[in-house]
Structures are given as structure tokens and as C-alpha cells.
Amino acid sequence: ATAAALRRELDGRGAELARLGVELAEERRHASKLHGALADRDERLASLGREAEQLHLDLAAEASRAAALRDGLAERDSRYRGLEEELRLAKSSTATALRRFDSEQAARRQLDRKLRDLKGNVRVFCRVRPLVAGNPQALPLASSFADVALASATRAAHRSSGGSARWQAAAAGATFSFPDARTVQLRSPPGALSEADSLSAPAPAFESSSFEYDAVFGPTSTQAELYAQVHELVPSVLDGFDVCIFAYGATGSGKTFTMTGPVADRGLNPRALQDILAHAERRRGEEESVELRVSMLEI
């Protein structure tokens, strides 16, 4: 009985031992799985650590870049404030310059008016055409300007057209001289007028007569010299003043040459127009509005 009991106990212990072996194998398999999972987690943790380290490096780089951007922004803000100050000073200087310019313009206009008052609002110039070699009509043409001036100067005392013709015929043999820059002296041979003409058209002696103008231009005068006498009137047109320049004289006395002239030696008209356009362009550059209208009438 005792041996049977021991065998049963031994069989029970063997069954228990087998069960425990099965459990141990199961625990070993579970432990192996846990070791694999732990290794995977360690690897993942290492990877996350490397990623975290890289993120820290990237964060440091971004922080450095942000600091550089802040410094650059501060520098730009400082430069912007400096430019704003320069712009303010430039605007102030421009305003001062514009006020000074307006003051200078007003002073120039006032001086221009004074100059015209001193020189006279109406000025009369005399230009004598040079002699043309080989032209038998040269002397009458050259003296025609003075003939007209002479007729104008004496028309109050000599109204009839016949008398004027006789005076022009008498002046055809006259000679000219220029004592100064404002005087033309006319000399004619004695007896240029007949006794009957003298009685019907009394006149001063022709032997020596002087005529004064605001300026006299002799036969050797140039277009530039003539224009120099009137060029200061050109800006007055843009200031609103009325300016009129014209030539008066007999046929062939040189009116077209003086006012228009050839391309190589321009007269008053093209020179004045060129100056007006140049002054207008300068004023447009000074933010002044300029509008020009040109018309032409041929008589």
C-alpha cells in the first residue's frame, strides 16, 4: 500500500514536472519575444534619439538664422529710418529750393521789367544791307533802310507821295557812315534836289543828316549779333509777357534774311523758337507745366 501511494505521488510529481516544463518553455518563448520587442524598442529609441539630436541641431540652426534675420531686420529698420530722415531733409531742401527759385523768378521778372523800362518797351533797330558786287541796284538797295527811316522821320512835314518819291530818288546817291553804335549818318552830294523840288518840298539839307536808333547794325553785322539784342526777351514770353519782333523795309532790303535767314545762318525767328523750346524744356524739368502754340500767317 505504501509503495502504491509513493508511485501515485511520483506519477503526480512527474505530471507536475512535465506541466512545469511546458510552462517553462512557454515562458522562455515569451521571454524571447520580450527580448526581441525590447531590442526593437531600443533600436527605435536609438533612432528617436538620433532624430532628436538632429532636431536639436536643426533648431539651433534655425535659432541662429532667426537671430541673423532679427539683426538684419534691425539693420534694415535703422537704414529705413535713416532713409526716411534723408527723404525728410531732401523734401525740406527741395521746398527751400522751390521757395528760393520762386523768389529768384519773381526777382528776375522784376529785373526784366526794369530792363525793358530802361531800354524802352518799343525799340527800333536799323540794319544796313551790305553792297552786292556787280549789282547796279546795290546802292539803292543798301540805302533803302535809311530811306524808309528818313521818310518816316520827316513824314510829319512831308505828307505827299510825290515828295516822298523825290526824297528817295535824292537819297539814292547817298553814302552812309556809323559814328557810334546807335547812329547812322547820311551824306548826299550837294544839289541832289532841284530848286523846284526844294521849293515844293522843303526839307533839311542832305549834305549831312544823322538818325539815331536804339541800335545800328552795319553791313558787316551778323545774325548772331542782331539776335543778341533781343534774346533776353525770349524768356518773357514764357512769363506771360507779349513780345513782338518784326522787320520793316522796302523790297530787297533784307527783311526775310533778317527774320528767317538760310539754314546755315538762321535769322531771328528760328533762333527765338529754339530758345523758347529750350527754356520750356528746362521749366518742364522743374515740374512747371508749359504749353506752346505756334501759328503762322503770311501776308
Buried (B, 14 or more C-beta within 10 A) or exposed (E): EEEEEEEEEEEEEEEEEEEEEEEEEEEEEEEEEEEEEEEEEEEEEEEEEEEEEEEEEEEEEEEEEEEEEEEEEEEEEEEEEEEEEEEEEEEEEEEEEEEEEEEEBEEEBEEBBEEBEEBEEEBEBBBBBEEEEEEEEBBBBBBBBBBBBBBEBBEEEBEEEEBBEBBBBBBBBBEBEBEEEBBBBBBBEEEBBEEEBBEEBEBEEBEEBEBBBBBBBBEEBEBEEBBEBBBEBBBBBBEEBEEEBEBEBBEBBBBEBBBBBEEEEBBBBBBBBEBBEEBBEEBEEEEEEBEEEEEEEEE
